[in-house]
Each structure stands twice: as structure tokens, then as C-alpha cells.
Amino acid sequence: MAEALQFAGLRVTSVYDLVNTASPYPEAIPILCRMLHEVRHPRIKEGILRALSVKEATPLGPDLIRMFRETTANDRPSQSLKWVLGNTISVIADESMMSDVIELIENPEHGGARFMLPRALAKAKGQDRDRAVKVLLKAPCSYWMSTTSAGVSLDLVSCHA
């Protein structure tokens, strides 16, 4: 994988080099997307998902939501992978994904993997914002919601099953 990223002009030795950089890497998104579907090792897959937690990956939202729905969390590695997938969705989600995000949050079958998803609800507008507030009141986690000049901010406070 590092070779494919290097071929695209990125100076990396692993996918985690992207996770730990503040520099944008839009040229890596198509490669990461392809690798996400090819790689089987959970730790590497998690690294790819973490690297996709950037706004340039927003077009991948529907695919990641589908992957979240299809991923079973029946052991520790798959639980961790699904949690990272939920976190990635919370970062890249835009207004077009709110209905799906709300549906994922409301479904208890997703367990703890859905704990980070409510962060995406800060991006909801209009009718979805009203629905988002109702979902937050029933969410499996408690959030501290604050309003700033930049918009609404949600911070995770605690979770319960």
C-alpha cells in the first residue's frame, strides 16, 4: 500500500503517516478507497479508515454507510473496526447523509460502534436538525452541545449501552 501511495507522490512508509499529518492529501483518497476494499487485515483497514477521516473523502460517505451496516461486530477486532468506521462517517458526513446517520444511531444492533455518529448531527439543517435533536436526547451517549460562531459543536461526555 505504501508503494501505491508513494507512486502518487506521497512520502509515506505506512498509511498511518497520513493519519498523523496535518497536510492535505487529496491525491491519496482514490488509492485509499481502492485499498479499503482490497485489504483484509483489520489493523491496516482501520488505518485506511482513519486516513479517510478528512473532508476530501466526503463523496465516499454512502459507501462507508453501507459498509457500516454490513459490518458485523462479533469479536474485538471487528468491533474496533466498526467503531472506527462510525468515527470516519461522523467526520465526513454532510447534509445529504443525515437521514442515514440518524437511522444508524437509532439502531441498537450497531451497539457501541454508533457512539461517535452523533457528532455528525451538528451538520444537520432544517427538518433533519429537528430530528437530530430528538435523536440526541435518546442517543446511547451523552453529548455536550455548544453553539459557536462557526456552528454547533458536539463533544462526547459519556456512553451507556
C-alpha positions in Angstrom: 0.0 0.0 0.0 2.8 2.4 0.9 4.2 1.8 -2.6 0.9 2.8 -4.3 0.8 6.0 -2.1 4.4 6.7 -3.0 3.7 6.3 -6.7 1.1 9.0 -6.2 3.8 11.3 -4.9 3.3 10.9 -1.2 6.3 10.4 1.1 5.0 7.7 3.4 6.1 4.4 4.8 2.6 3.4 6.0 -1.0 4.6 5.9 -0.5 5.9 9.5 1.8 8.6 8.1 -1.3 10.1 6.5 -3.3 9.8 9.8 -0.6 11.7 11.6 -0.2 14.6 9.1 -1.9 18.0 9.0 -1.1 18.3 5.3 -4.0 17.6 2.9 -3.6 14.5 0.7 -6.5 14.6 -1.9 -4.4 12.5 -4.3 -4.4 9.6 -1.8 -8.2 9.4 -1.5 -8.8 7.2 -4.6 -5.9 4.9 -3.6 -7.2 4.6 0.0 -10.7 3.8 -1.3 -9.4 1.0 -3.5 -7.3 -0.4 -0.7 -10.1 -0.2 1.8 -11.9 -2.8 -0.3 -8.8 -5.0 -1.0 -7.1 -5.1 2.4 -8.3 -7.8 4.8 -6.1 -7.1 7.9 -8.3 -5.3 10.5 -5.5 -3.0 11.8 -4.5 -1.9 8.3 -8.2 -1.4 7.4 -8.5 0.8 10.5 -5.6 2.9 9.4 -7.1 3.4 6.0 -10.4 4.5 7.6 -8.6 6.8 9.9 -6.8 8.3 6.9 -10.2 8.7 5.2 -11.4 10.9 8.1 -10.9 14.0 6.0 -13.3 16.3 4.2 -11.9 15.2 0.8 -13.4 11.8 1.5 -17.0 13.1 1.8 -18.0 11.5 -1.6 -17.3 8.1 -0.1 -20.0 8.6 2.6 -22.7 6.4 1.0 -20.1 3.5 0.6 -18.9 3.9 4.2 -22.5 3.9 5.5 -23.2 0.7 3.5 -20.0 -0.8 4.9 -21.1 0.2 8.5 -24.4 -1.5 8.0 -22.8 -4.7 6.6 -20.0 -5.0 9.2 -20.8 -7.4 12.0 -19.1 -6.7 15.3 -18.9 -10.2 16.7 -15.4 -10.1 18.0 -12.9 -7.5 19.4 -11.2 -6.6 16.0 -14.4 -6.2 14.1 -15.9 -4.1 17.0 -12.9 -1.8 16.8 -13.1 -1.7 13.0 -16.8 -0.8 13.1 -16.2 1.9 15.7 -13.5 3.5 13.5 -15.9 3.3 10.6 -18.5 5.2 12.6 -16.0 7.8 13.6 -14.9 8.3 9.9 -18.6 8.7 8.9 -19.0 11.3 11.7 -16.2 13.3 10.3 -17.0 13.1 6.6 -20.8 13.2 6.8 -22.6 16.1 5.0 -26.2 17.2 4.9 -27.1 14.5 2.3 -26.2 11.7 4.7 -28.1 12.9 7.8 -31.1 10.6 7.3 -28.8 7.6 7.1 -26.7 8.7 10.0 -29.8 9.1 12.2 -31.0 5.7 11.2 -27.7 4.2 12.2 -27.7 6.0 15.6 -31.3 4.8 16.3 -30.5 1.1 15.5 -29.3 -0.6 18.7 -27.9 -3.6 16.7 -24.9 -1.4 15.9 -24.0 -1.2 19.7 -21.0 0.9 20.7 -19.9 1.4 17.1 -22.5 4.1 16.8 -21.2 6.2 19.8 -19.3 8.7 17.6 -22.0 9.0 14.9 -24.0 11.8 16.7 -21.1 14.2 16.1 -22.2 14.3 12.5 -25.6 15.7 13.6 -24.1 19.0 14.3 -24.1 19.4 10.5 -27.9 18.8 10.2 -30.1 21.6 8.9 -33.8 22.3 8.6 -36.0 19.3 9.2 -33.1 17.0 9.8 -31.9 19.3 12.6 -35.2 18.9 14.4 -35.0 15.1 14.0 -31.3 15.2 15.1 -32.1 16.9 18.4 -34.7 14.3 19.2 -32.2 11.5 18.3 -29.6 13.1 20.6 -32.0 13.0 23.5 -32.3 9.3 23.0 -28.8 8.5 21.9 -26.7 5.9 23.7 -24.2 8.6 24.7 -24.4 12.0 26.4 -23.1 14.9 24.5 -22.2 18.5 25.4 -23.6 20.7 22.7 -22.4 24.2 22.4 -23.0 26.9 19.8 -20.2 29.0 18.4 -19.9 31.4 15.6 -18.7 28.5 13.5 -21.8 26.5 14.2 -22.8 23.7 16.6 -20.2 21.6 18.4 -20.8 18.2 20.0 -18.4 16.7 22.5 -18.8 13.2 23.8 -19.4 13.2 27.6 -20.3 9.6 28.4 -21.8 6.4 26.9 -24.2 3.7 28.1 -25.4 0.6 26.4 
